[in-house]
Amino acid sequence: MAEFTILVALASILFGVLILAFPRLLNYIIAVYFILVGAVTLLVELL
């Protein structure tokens, strides 16, 4: 479970920097973030 927390934290930092650098990408970045968090959560729960 610690790997999941680290992955979410790294993704949050990366997407935060991308949003600051490219504000027009906000919709895509949020969509990708939700998809990644959902997929990783499912994988962690199923394994």
N, C-alpha and C positions, 0 to 999 in steps of 0.2 A: 504494500500500500504506500510505502514511502516513495517508491519510484513514481507512482501516479502523482503524488503531491509535488515532487520535483519537476515532473513534466508539465504540469499545469502552471507552476510558477514560471518556468522558463518560457512557455508559450505566452503567458500574460505579459512578461517583459518584452518579448520580441514583438508581439502585436501592438503593444503600447508605443514602442519606438516607431514602428511602421506607421501608425496612425498620426503620430507627431510629424513624421517626415512627409507623409503623403495623405493628407486629410480626405482626399477624394476617394481613397480606397476603403473608407470606413465600413461601408456595407459589406464588402467582400471579406474584409478581415474579420468582422463579427461573425459572419456566416461560417467561415472556415474554422474559427475558434470554437463555435458551438458544435460543429460536426466533429472536430477532433476530441473535444472533451466528452461528448456523448459516446464516440467510438471507443475511446480509451476506458471510460467507465464501464461500458458493457464488457469489454475484454477482461478487465480486472475482476468483475463480478462473475463472469462465466468460467474463469480459470481459477 
